[in-house]
Each structure stands twice: as structure tokens, then as C-alpha cells.
Amino acid sequence: MSIEPKTIINALKEVKEKTGKRNFTQSVELIVTLQDIDMKSPEGRLQENVELPHPPPEKPNKMCVIATGELALKAKRANADLVIDKEELEALAGKKKETRKIANEYDFFLAEAPLMPLVGKVLGAVLGPRGKMPIPVPPTADIESLLNKYRKTVVIRMRNQPVIQCRVGTENMNEEELAENIQTILKVIEGKMKRGIKNIKSIHIKTTMGAPVKIKL
């Protein structure tokens, strides 16, 4: 990516200057508009998990683990935000309100591989459209390491339009860390496009309640 860190840092400073004070910590969001994309091709269905070098300390991703036995115990010890065992998963079948609530509340789902068919049956309808289908893990997985990894991960995804919007941090993070997160995401997007940076039409950053600021390409 040919965008200098200084250019991104200057845009971030402008974003913070334009952001009014709120009674909560606002997220910093990246908006990338693409061009000359065939939305029916693989690049038009882009969905990638990107591990950030500097995850937001105040708003880590909420993690749900679906597992049995030893793996479920390890997930609880590793402070997974929610652990669902096989019986609890079966009990959720047909409960649309409860499954929607779980799908909306948690950012990433890790599921013990043998449970994946049941997970698909019970939760597939709510997780699939949200781009949150569980990541299958073997029963012997190092669940603590996986939880730590996905707590630092963002999903970049196109939804019917050539636009990607994702959170890159929070307003109280320093500009250098935010800029590095942005560069990491842009590098992945560029690598997935046939024409690289030429497929990027515009890049904006904003806070949750703030006005977008354009990064000069």
C-alpha cells in the first residue's frame, strides 16, 4: 500500500478534532469504497479475518465457544464470554428470539468440529447472514490461544455493494497504532483485488458519531 503512515495519522488527527465528546468511548471505523469490481466474482464476495497488531483495549471482541467436555472446560477457564454445550445448543433449536440475541451479541464463534453439523442446523440461519459462521476447531485445540487471536481480529466483508466498513480501534488509542491497524487492513484488501490499489476508489475514516474524513490516495 502506497499510503504513507503520516498521511493516515494526519487524517486521524482531523477525525479526532471533528469528533464531539460523548459519554462513551467511540470506535474508529475504516470505510473503503472499491471500483471496477465484479460483485459475482470471488473478489466481490470478499470476507477475510484480519488480526490487528493493536487491538482496542477497551472493546475486545466478545467470544462464544460451542463445545463439550474438556474443550468446554478449557474455554471457561480461558474466560470465553459464553460457552454453549451440546445440550444447551439442542435446547436453542427453534428459539428464534434467543438465537438472534446470541448472534448479535457475540463477535466470533468457535465450535468443536464434531458439533458443526448441529451448529449449522440450530444457528446457521442467524449466523450465516451476519457473516459469523463458527470457526471449527478440533477437540484438542489450544482454545486459549484461539480466543486471544480472535479477540484481536476484525472481519472485512463486502455485502452486495463494493464497500468495506470495519472497526480499527477506539478514539483513545494513539494515532500511530490506529494507522498501523489501518495499513494492515488495506494491505489485505489490496492483496485480494485483481488490480490491487487501483481497485480502491476512496478511503475514509470516522468515529462512531463523527463525520468521515477522506484519506488522500
C-alpha positions in Angstrom: 0.0 0.0 0.0 1.5 3.3 -1.1 -0.2 5.4 1.5 2.3 6.9 3.9 1.7 6.4 7.6 2.0 10.2 8.0 -1.0 10.7 5.7 -3.1 8.3 7.7 -2.0 9.9 11.0 -2.9 13.4 9.8 -6.4 12.2 8.8 -6.8 10.5 12.2 -5.9 13.8 13.9 -8.5 15.6 11.8 -11.1 12.9 12.7 -10.4 13.4 16.5 -10.6 17.2 16.1 -14.0 16.9 14.5 -15.4 14.4 17.0 -17.6 15.8 19.7 -17.3 14.4 23.2 -19.7 11.6 24.1 -20.4 9.8 27.3 -18.9 6.6 25.8 -15.7 5.6 24.1 -16.3 5.9 20.3 -15.0 3.3 17.8 -12.8 4.4 14.9 -14.1 3.0 11.7 -12.5 2.5 8.3 -14.6 2.8 5.1 -13.1 1.6 1.8 -15.0 2.1 -1.4 -13.9 -0.1 -4.3 -14.3 0.3 -8.0 -14.3 -2.0 -11.2 -15.4 -5.0 -9.1 -17.4 -7.8 -10.5 -19.7 -8.5 -7.4 -20.4 -12.0 -8.7 -16.7 -12.9 -8.7 -14.7 -14.2 -5.7 -13.3 -10.7 -5.1 -16.9 -9.4 -4.9 -17.7 -11.9 -2.2 -14.6 -10.9 -0.1 -14.7 -12.0 3.5 -11.5 -12.2 5.5 -10.5 -12.3 9.1 -7.6 -9.8 9.8 -5.7 -9.9 13.1 -4.9 -6.4 14.2 -1.4 -5.5 15.5 -3.0 -3.2 18.1 -6.5 -4.5 19.3 -8.7 -2.0 21.1 -8.0 -2.5 24.8 -11.5 -1.2 25.9 -13.6 -3.1 23.5 -12.3 -6.6 22.8 -14.4 -8.9 20.7 -16.9 -11.0 22.5 -16.2 -14.7 22.1 -18.7 -17.6 22.1 -17.4 -21.2 22.2 -19.6 -24.2 21.4 -18.0 -27.3 22.8 -18.3 -30.3 25.0 -16.3 -32.0 27.8 -12.6 -30.9 28.2 -12.7 -28.3 25.5 -15.7 -26.5 27.1 -13.9 -26.6 30.5 -10.8 -25.1 28.9 -12.9 -22.4 27.2 -14.4 -21.4 30.5 -11.0 -21.3 32.2 -9.8 -19.1 29.3 -12.6 -16.6 30.0 -14.7 -17.1 26.9 -17.6 -14.7 27.1 -20.1 -17.6 26.5 -19.7 -21.3 26.4 -22.6 -23.4 25.0 -22.5 -27.2 25.4 -24.3 -29.7 23.2 -27.4 -29.9 25.4 -27.7 -26.1 25.6 -27.3 -25.9 21.8 -30.0 -28.5 21.2 -32.3 -26.6 23.5 -31.9 -23.5 21.4 -33.4 -25.2 18.3 -36.4 -23.2 17.0 -36.0 -20.4 19.5 -35.6 -17.5 17.1 -35.5 -14.7 19.6 -32.8 -16.3 21.7 -30.6 -17.3 18.8 -30.9 -13.8 17.2 -29.8 -12.3 20.5 -26.7 -14.6 20.7 -25.9 -13.9 17.1 -26.0 -10.1 17.6 -24.2 -10.1 21.0 -21.1 -12.1 20.1 -18.4 -11.2 17.5 -16.8 -14.6 16.9 -18.0 -18.2 17.3 -15.6 -21.1 17.8 -17.2 -24.6 17.5 -15.8 -28.0 18.3 -15.6 -29.6 14.9 -17.8 -32.7 15.5 -20.6 -30.3 16.6 -20.5 -28.3 13.3 -23.5 -30.1 11.7 -25.7 -29.4 14.7 -24.4 -25.8 14.9 -25.4 -25.3 11.3 -28.8 -26.7 11.9 -29.6 -24.7 15.0 -27.7 -21.4 14.4 -26.8 -21.4 10.7 -29.9 -19.3 9.8 -28.9 -16.5 12.2 -25.1 -16.6 11.9 -24.8 -17.1 8.1 -26.3 -13.8 7.0 -24.3 -11.9 9.6 -21.0 -13.5 8.3 -20.5 -15.1 11.7 -20.5 -18.8 10.9 -18.4 -20.6 13.6 -14.7 -21.4 13.0 -14.4 -25.2 13.5 -11.7 -26.3 16.0 -10.5 -29.8 16.9 -11.4 -31.2 20.4 -7.7 -31.0 21.2 -7.3 -27.3 20.2 -5.4 -24.8 22.3 -8.6 -22.8 22.9 -6.9 -20.1 25.0 -4.6 -19.2 22.1 -7.5 -19.2 19.6 -9.6 -16.9 21.9 -6.7 -14.5 22.2 -6.2 -14.5 18.4 -9.9 -13.8 17.6 -10.2 -11.2 20.3 -7.7 -9.2 18.2 -9.4 -9.9 14.8 -11.8 -7.9 12.6 -13.8 -9.2 9.7 -13.6 -7.3 6.4 -16.6 -8.1 4.3 -18.5 -6.9 1.2 -22.3 -7.0 1.4 -23.9 -6.6 -2.0 -22.1 -3.3 -2.5 -18.3 -2.6 -3.3 -17.8 -1.1 0.2 -16.0 -2.5 3.2 -16.5 -0.9 6.6 -14.9 -2.2 9.8 -13.7 -1.0 13.2 -10.0 -0.4 13.5 -9.8 0.8 17.1 -11.2 3.3 19.6 -10.8 7.1 19.8 -8.5 7.0 22.8 -5.8 4.9 21.0 -2.8 6.8 19.7 -2.7 7.7 16.0 0.4 5.5 15.3 -1.4 2.3 16.5 -4.5 3.2 14.6 -2.6 3.9 11.5 -0.8 0.6 11.7 -4.1 -1.2 12.1 -5.5 0.6 9.0 -2.4 -0.2 6.9 -2.8 -3.9 7.9 -6.4 -4.0 6.7 -5.6 -2.1 3.5 -2.8 -4.5 2.7 -5.2 -7.4 2.9 -7.8 -5.7 0.7 -5.2 -4.7 -1.8 -3.9 -8.3 -2.0 -7.3 -9.7 -2.7 -8.1 -7.3 -5.5 -7.1 -8.2 -9.1 -5.8 -4.7 -9.7 -4.5 -4.0 -6.2 -4.7 -0.4 -5.1 -6.2 0.6 -8.5 -9.4 -1.1 -7.3 -9.6 1.2 -4.3 -11.7 4.3 -5.2 -11.7 6.1 -1.8 -10.8 5.6 1.8 -12.5 7.4 4.7 -12.1 7.1 8.5 -14.6 8.3 11.1 -15.6 7.8 14.7 -19.0 6.3 15.7 -20.8 9.6 15.8 -18.3 11.7 13.8 -18.1 12.9 10.2 -16.0 10.9 7.8 -12.5 12.2 6.8 -11.0 11.2 3.5 -7.5 9.8 3.3 -5.7 11.0 0.2 -4.7 8.2 -2.1 
